[in-house]
Amino acid sequence: MRAGNRHYRTEKDLPETVSLFPLSGALLLPCGQMPLNIFEPRYLSMIDDALASDRLIAIIQPRFDIEGDVDRIEHPPLCTVGTIGRITSFTETGDGRYIMSLIGVCRFRLLEETASRKVYRRGRIAPFIGDLADDAGADDVDRKALLHTFKTYLEANQLEADWESVKQASNTTLVNTMSMMAPYGPAEKQALLEAPDLKTRAETLIAMTEIALARDGDDETLLQ
């Protein structure tokens, strides 16, 4: 796995503890790119520390099965699986914000949160080492079914795609990019994240999209 200028090949290339960035509805997958607009002081401090060390932070969702507005809870409980990302681009805006991009390195299981004097949260993790293998399981993906579903969704929503780029994309890039872009909620995003392999993730994405298309079709029928 390569992210920016760094290769990640074994568990030794990854930290035992990571800085945790809770972000509801966010999905970062291996090789995927996520833009971020950082403005909260605690996360500005996190980025400063990451840039001064290994450039790694962890994207993880707050749990979505708890009562109340998660975004208003100071330290919401977290999901057990997230993704380590490497900062590969970084810009200061001049008004106190950072504009940056992360490249997904690998998923991890959060074992426990660790005590820290930092203003942000940290946790001890067990990385999914299989994610470091390039295109692992890519040959098992039903690319034809995935593209058919994608095309049907675009047509139903009157959207367009750069089909030349889609045709040239590897199965890994195609599945993970489409999963990250999919307009689904936190629970669906987490299901895509926790899919055990690329084939299962593609099948999950197809099933979610088919359900959404069927639901939208029923809504249109009711309106007629």
N, C-alpha and C positions, 0 to 999 in steps of 0.2 A: 504494500500500500504506500503510495506516495501522496503527500499533501504539501503543496508548495515546494520548497527546497529540501524537504526532509522525507526520508524513507522510514516506514515503521514495519518491521518484519517479525519481531518476537515480543513477548511480554516484557522483556528487559527494556524495550524502547518506550514503554509507557509508564506513567507514574502510578504509585500505589494509592495516592490520594489526589483528588482534583478539586478545583474551584467549581461550585455548583451555581448555574444560572437557571433558576426556575422560570419557565416561559410557557404559559398556557397556549395550547393550540399549535405549538411549534413542532416541526418534525425535521430533524437532521439525520441523514443516513450516510453511510460510508461512501465517499467520493462525491457526495452532494455538496452544493454550495449554498450557504445561507447568509444573506445580507443582514446586518444589525445596525441599529441606530441607538447608541448608548448615551444616556443622559443622567441616570440616577447616580448620585455620588458613590454609593457602595459598589456599583458595577463599573464605574469609571476607575475606582481603586483596583478592582479585580483585573481589569484590562491592563492597567499600568504594571501590576505584578506579573501578569502573564507575559507581557512583552519583555519584561526584565529577566524572564527565566525560559520556560520551554514553549511559550506561545499557545499552550493548551488550556481550554476551558471546557466545561461539560454542560451541554444543554439537556435539561430534564423538565418534564411537565409536573406541575402541582397535581395532586390527586384530584380527579374530577367527580368522585363519588361521595364528596362531603357536602354538608349543608352550608348555605351562605355563599357570599361572593368571595371566591378564592383570591381574587386580585386585591381585596381589601385586608386580607390576613397577612400579618407581618412575616410569619414563618410558617407557611402552609405545609402540611405533610406532602411528601413527594412520591411520585411513582417509583417503582423499583428499577426500571430500566431507562437509560438515557444514552446519549452519544457524546463521545469526546470529539471536539473540533479543534483544528489548528487555525490560528489567525494568519491569514495569507495576504491580506491587504488592510491598510489602516490609514485614516485621514482625520486630522483635527479640523473642525469646522470654524473655529474662531469664536464661537459662542458657547463653548463649554461642552460640546458634544463630540463623540467619536463616531465616524462612519467606517464600518469595517466589514470584512467577509470572513466567514469560517468555511473550511473544507472538512467534511466529516472524515474521521479516522477510523473509529470502530465504536460499536455499542459497548455498554458496560452494565453490570448489575450493581446497584448501590447496596453495599453491605451494611454500612452505618454512617451516620454523620459524625464528624470528629470535632472535638473542642478546638476552638481557634480564637485568637485575639483579633482576627481580621473582622472587618465590618460585613463581609459576605460569608456565605456558608461554604463548608468544605466537607468532603465525604471520602470514605475508603471504598474502593471499588474492586470488582473482578471483571476485567475486560473480556469481551468476546473475541478471542484470538483468531477464530476462523474468519472474522471480517477482514483480517489483514491480507488474506490471500486474494490476489487479483482475479476478478471474475469468477469467484467460487460459485459453482452451481448455475452459471449463466446458460449453459447448454440445455438445461432442463426446463427453461422458461418456454411457454407456448407463445412465442412472439406474434404469430398470426392472430391468435385470439385476443391478445392484449391490444394490438393495433386496431383490430376490428372494433373492439369496445371503445377505444379512445376516439376513433373516427365517428362512431355513432353518437358519443357524448358531445363532441364538438358540433356536429350537425344539428343536434337537438337544441343546443344553446347558441346556435348561429355564431360559432367561433371558428377561427382558422389557426392553422399550425404551419410551421416551416417544415414541410414534408421531406425536403432534401436532407435537412439536419437530422430528422427523425430516422430516415432510412440509414444514415451513416452511423448512428449511435449504437453502441454495444448494448447487449441485453441488460447488463448491470446498470449502465447509465440510464437507459430507457425506463426500467422499472423503478429505480430509486428517484429519478427526477420527476416522473409522473406521480409517484407516491407523495413526494414533498409538495408538489403543486396542486394536488387534489383538494377540492373545496369542502373538506369534511371536518367534523368536529374533533375535540380532544380525544374522545374514546376511540374513534376510528383511526386517528393518527397514531395512537398508542398501539392499536392492534397491528397496524402496518409496521411499526417499529419493532414489535416483539415477534413478528413472523420468524420462524426458525431458520428459514432459508429463502433464497431469492425466488424460487418457484412458488413457494407458499405465499410470499408477499405479492407476487403478480396475480395469483389466483384470488387472494383476498381483495386486491384492488379491483379486479374484474367484477367480483361479486358485489362489492359496494357500489360500483358504478351502475351495474345492471339494476340493482335495487333502487338507486336514485332515479334512473331513467323510467322505471316502471311506476314509481311514485309520482314523478312529474307528469307522466302520461295519464294517470288516474285523475290528477288534479285538473288537467286540461279538459278531461271528459266531464268532470263535475261542473266546470264552468260553462260548458256548452248548453 
